[in-house]
Amino acid sequence: MFQPRDIILLHFPFTDLSGTKLRPVLVLTAPNAQGDLPLCGHPSGGSACGTPLDVVLCRLQ
């Protein structure tokens, strides 16, 4: 199964739902008891950085 810090590829739908694009996501923690897997993705099309909700990941080992 997936482990924290794994990079996996998931299909993300286009806004108009006409298709999907394969994009990388970071696994943040192990799945919880319900099997939910916390992930962190980086959508394109917006500001590259500097928004109030951005979190800098550093020293990821």
N, C-alpha and C positions, 0 to 999 in steps of 0.2 A: 504494500500500500504506500501511499505518499507520506513523506516525512517533512517536518519543518525545514525550510530553506530549499526545498525542491523547486525547480522551475518546470511547469507543465504547460502544455498547449491546450487551449479550449476554444471552441467555436463561439464567437460573439455575434449576435444578429445585428444587421444594419438597422438604422432607425426606422426605415420603411418596411422592415421585415422581408425584404425581397431576397435576402441571402444572408450568408454569414462569412466571417473572416477568422482564420485561425490566428490566435494571439497568445503570447506567453503570459503566465501569471505566476506569482510567488506564493507557495504554501507557507502560511504564517505559523500554524500550530497543527498538532495532530487532530484528527476528527474527534468531535465530542461524542457523548453517549448516544445521541440520535443520528450520528453519522454525518453531521454537517462539517464541512471542511472550510475553515476561514482562509480566504485567498486575497491577494492584493494584485490588482491589474493596473495597467497604465493606458487609459484610453487615448486615442489620438484625436487631433482636430481642435483641441483647446489650447490654452496657454501651456507652454512647456513646463513652467514652474512658477512659483511665487504666488499661488493662491492661498487664501487663509486655511484651506483644508489640506494642503500639501504636508507630507511628512517625509523628512530626509532619512533614508536608510543608509547607515554607515557601519563599517566594521562587521559586515555580514559574513559569518564564517560557517 
